[in-house]
Amino acid sequence: MTDHLARLCFEGLGSTGRYTPHAYTLRLQGVEQSTDHVVYLHEVHHATLNDVTAWGSALHVYARLPAPTGRTFVHLLDACRTTHESLATFASVRLAAARHGVLDGVLAAYPHYVGLYDTATRLVQEIPGPGRKQLAVSALARLCMQTPVLETVDEVGLEAFRLADVPDADRPDSRWRWFVRQGPAALAAAAEAADRVLAERFGPAALGTDGPDGDLYESTASIHDAAWDAWEEAAYEHLRSLIGATGARTLDLNGHRESSEALISSVESVHGGIGLRVPMSDEQRQDDAAVASSVLQQVRHDLAAGDRHRAQLLERTPAGLLEVLARRPGHGDLPALIVDARPVRRLAALYQWPDNTLPEPSGEPLVAVRAVVDDAENDTEGGTDLDKVVGHALVPEPDALPELAKRWGGRGPLAACVSASCLVDTAWTRRWLEPLGALGPLFVLADVEPDRFVPAWVRDDRQVNALTITVEETARRRAALLFTAGTAWWLVLADDVTVALMVEYLGRRLGPRLSSDLAPFEPVRDAATAVIGHLLATESFVSFDALGNSHV
């Protein structure tokens, strides 16, 4: 999917990222965009490599199993670190450079990756075009990870399986090192073989876009998707034949799907649901919306400077916070009152709470007015940043909302921000949504994957209006997307890549029903700006996994 990622992420990242088979977490500084983009794409390529290989499926499964079986995950990870990091580093730097120009110093803050990048660059130095260099490294990494490990797990048994059951020739990093020893000639020969296949089947048009000085985005235009998929498969098969002569066993390029599905089914029959879906089909990998959705549902953006914000439930009533909020400018010179709704399980993930504070996760979503306060609840001024907590003053019933609005008295923007994960509770929605919407503009924070709500809009032939916003805050830059299919405004708050992927998803699914009209936004502009500032100050992170689920 490397060619899709190149097009989807950039048509129109000291940031850090961390990938696990559950998701990838980004803490982007929003200062140097090229570095932020490298970090983002680095983690995306980790996720993508796992999602399209047998070794990645094994990592996905063992990462979700309890100890002691889950300890096997660490050994599997250790056996593929070089392969993973080499692809992620090479691909992310090259893709970011295609947009930002030469990025000679981008790895200076990450010296561990310089050698990996240099080695991958050397391996493809004889391949002429930037697109083919990318696909060659992708094909090599997939070859290294596409071993019959899942067959071995099935033979030995899930609990009994150990890394020692896999021959050295069938371990990813052993294969990567073997190709490094062969030097650039092996990948150059694979590229030449793939060039011939592409020319014979599709003609020379795609190759013509990928010359030595070619534009990576031109070569990855959607019109050439089938041609470049065939090119990568042909390169893969050539590399497979080379290492096969050493006794290494390798699956077909997409030969992991059936064994992955069988393993997931077997594990879930014993452990119950583990939050995995079967691997994407060939059709899904050709669908830009499906690729965008797969990336989105695995990304998490940390908004807190360090760990999650500390939080507590306040004894005072929401009205007791109004005077505090009235003294704090939230939008320009005006204060703002935002009423939030989140499921209990999501609140438990978002914040560090004192023990035994929150109700049972199975309860209905909580509605609260929240503000940054000191540890000493009655003192809302002074103290250090370490003393600060996000205080939540609960709104007990919908009937309390009109009085709250009356007490606010129009001192500044007033709005409600409901997470999308609240909306699955239909009884809560019937009770709360209309009163919350009566406060002012209603915003829905998109904390679930778009596949959960956009298909219904498509079925109902809804018109959707969307616009992007650049958010400047204390020398850093973030991005937001606002879109509406009726009265509520849905909100994605993250960075420009995440926003671009969401726009791509909406465009592919909605087609001409998606528009960008500024006029409907004008009446809610002040409230939207206030909500975004409020979220940046009080939300620990944003992600699309509040209801679980991820692709293999």
SULFEN-V639828 format. One record per residue. NEAR is the number of other C-alpha atoms within 8 Angstrom. Layout:
NEAR + NEAR
//
This chain:
7 + 8 + 11 + 10 + 9 + 12 + 11 + 12 + 10 + 9 + 7 + 2 + 13 + 6 + 12 + 8 + 13 + 8 + 11 + 6 + 10 + 9 + 10 + 15 + 11 + 14 + 10 + 13 + 11 + 12 + 7 + 8 + 8 + 11 + 11 + 13 + 12 + 13 + 15 + 12 + 11 + 13 + 13 + 11 + 12 + 13 + 14 + 9 + 12 + 15 + 12 + 14 + 13 + 18 + 13 + 13 + 13 + 13 + 13 + 13 + 10 + 12 + 10 + 8 + 8 + 6 + 6 + 6 + 10 + 11 + 9 + 12 + 11 + 7 + 9 + 12 + 9 + 7 + 10 + 12 + 9 + 9 + 12 + 11 + 11 + 12 + 14 + 14 + 12 + 12 + 12 + 15 + 11 + 9 + 11 + 12 + 11 + 11 + 7 + 8 + 7 + 6 + 8 + 5 + 5 + 9 + 9 + 7 + 6 + 7 + 8 + 6 + 11 + 10 + 8 + 13 + 11 + 8 + 9 + 12 + 9 + 9 + 12 + 13 + 8 + 8 + 10 + 10 + 11 + 13 + 11 + 11 + 11 + 11 + 11 + 15 + 11 + 11 + 12 + 11 + 13 + 12 + 13 + 14 + 13 + 15 + 14 + 11 + 11 + 12 + 8 + 12 + 10 + 9 + 6 + 8 + 9 + 8 + 5 + 6 + 11 + 7 + 8 + 5 + 7 + 10 + 7 + 6 + 10 + 15 + 14 + 12 + 12 + 11 + 12 + 13 + 8 + 8 + 9 + 10 + 6 + 8 + 10 + 12 + 9 + 10 + 13 + 11 + 8 + 14 + 12 + 8 + 11 + 14 + 10 + 8 + 11 + 14 + 10 + 7 + 7 + 9 + 8 + 8 + 7 + 12 + 10 + 7 + 10 + 17 + 10 + 7 + 7 + 11 + 10 + 12 + 10 + 9 + 13 + 13 + 9 + 5 + 5 + 10 + 11 + 7 + 11 + 11 + 8 + 11 + 12 + 13 + 11 + 12 + 14 + 14 + 9 + 10 + 13 + 10 + 8 + 8 + 10 + 10 + 7 + 7 + 7 + 9 + 9 + 11 + 10 + 7 + 10 + 8 + 9 + 12 + 10 + 7 + 10 + 14 + 10 + 8 + 10 + 11 + 8 + 8 + 9 + 10 + 7 + 6 + 7 + 7 + 6 + 8 + 7 + 11 + 8 + 10 + 11 + 11 + 6 + 6 + 7 + 10 + 11 + 8 + 8 + 13 + 11 + 10 + 14 + 13 + 14 + 10 + 10 + 12 + 12 + 14 + 12 + 12 + 12 + 12 + 10 + 10 + 5 + 4 + 5 + 10 + 13 + 10 + 12 + 11 + 9 + 10 + 5 + 8 + 10 + 12 + 9 + 8 + 12 + 11 + 8 + 9 + 12 + 10 + 7 + 8 + 11 + 11 + 12 + 5 + 6 + 11 + 14 + 14 + 12 + 12 + 12 + 11 + 13 + 13 + 13 + 15 + 8 + 9 + 9 + 10 + 7 + 11 + 11 + 10 + 10 + 7 + 4 + 5 + 8 + 7 + 7 + 6 + 8 + 6 + 8 + 9 + 10 + 10 + 11 + 12 + 14 + 12 + 10 + 9 + 13 + 13 + 8 + 7 + 8 + 4 + 9 + 9 + 6 + 6 + 8 + 6 + 5 + 5 + 8 + 12 + 12 + 13 + 12 + 12 + 14 + 12 + 13 + 6 + 6 + 10 + 7 + 9 + 12 + 9 + 8 + 10 + 11 + 7 + 8 + 9 + 6 + 7 + 9 + 8 + 13 + 13 + 15 + 15 + 13 + 12 + 12 + 11 + 12 + 13 + 9 + 7 + 8 + 7 + 6 + 12 + 11 + 8 + 9 + 9 + 9 + 8 + 12 + 13 + 12 + 7 + 13 + 9 + 13 + 14 + 13 + 12 + 11 + 13 + 12 + 13 + 12 + 8 + 7 + 7 + 8 + 10 + 9 + 7 + 11 + 10 + 7 + 6 + 7 + 9 + 9 + 12 + 11 + 12 + 10 + 9 + 8 + 8 + 8 + 8 + 7 + 4 + 6 + 9 + 12 + 13 + 13 + 15 + 12 + 12 + 11 + 11 + 11 + 6 + 6 + 11 + 13 + 11 + 12 + 10 + 11 + 11 + 11 + 9 + 9 + 10 + 15 + 12 + 13 + 11 + 8 + 12 + 13 + 12 + 10 + 9 + 10 + 10 + 8 + 6 + 9 + 12 + 9 + 7 + 9 + 7 + 5 + 7 + 8 + 7 + 6 + 9 + 8 + 9 + 11 + 9 + 9 + 12 + 11 + 9 + 10 + 11 + 8 + 8 + 6 + 11 + 12 + 11 + 11 + 12 + 12 + 13 + 12 + 9 + 6 + 6 + 8 + 12 + 10 + 13
//
